[in-house]
Amino acid sequence: MDLRKLASAALAALGLIIGSPAVARQAAPVTAGAPPARGAMPDAYAGKKKLLVIADVQSGFHHDSINHAMAVVERLGRETGAYVAFLRTDSQMITKQPLIGKGARYTGRPINAKNLDYFDAIFFMGSGEGTLTPQQKADLLAFVHEDGKGFVAAHAATIAYFDWPEYGEMIGGVMAGEWPIEPTGLIISDPKFPGAATFPTTFADQFPYLKEPYAKGKVHTIVRVDPAKLKPEQLAKRPDGDLPIVWARTYGKGRVFSSALGHRDEVWDDPAVQKLYLEGIKWALGVTDADVTPDRP
């Protein structure tokens, strides 16, 4: 066989392949730092309720349980089909402004990051003073108050944003202190709220007592600590015995559900806790309804 003829034929065939439209598209030059722009990505979750789960603790106490809590909340949404959860440990998406990339590759380009307009509710587990700009704070309040969206304040949410009074007003109060983790007597104040009727009346977790802007008559209590079962030194922290740990309220057009449950991993594995949080999320999303008339002062 003439090797020169064989090599010539092979090169000719290779030239035909390289010259094909498919390969030509693959081989097209790309400007450095600016890949070809793509069209808008279709919404993979069209028709589903969207829950933005945030555990931003950059400036506050790091609860070990938030890792497991986020996984539980995501799983509950997928298993029930009630919502799809987007998990974040930063507050970037708390904005109504466009989210544009930074750096050599993405400066000035959309990065497929969703802002608040995409979501139906926020599940918040942050702590500390946070990193929100004044504009982000205004956007968050408007998301609930004006847009009629939902906000779920989970466990440590009452120790977030002490320097932002409007946040405390939105969720209904902030933490004044807390008691040690031990079996604690509870009262189911509203067994009609979805998921509350079967919640145990003794439960071991870390429960807070509240301070301003909390005041009786500003929230609808669902579960509270039983003051009759507290030690005298515990009751002395809140002598009036007004001790909600799970409550709901409206804020403008929106819905706020707050629960102190969830200090430890095993709490999030408790079926009763999962049920109550799931129903609270569904209520905040507007999937279900409940009477959340504020308590009598």
Helices and strands as residue ranges (DSSP letters): H 3-18, H 21-27, E 50-54, H 65-80, E 84-88, H 103-106, G 116-118, E 121-124, H 134-145, E 150-154, G 155-159, H 165-171, E 174-178, E 182-188, E 202-205, E 208-211, E 220-225, G 227-229, H 232-235, E 244-251, E 254-259, H 265-268, H 271-285
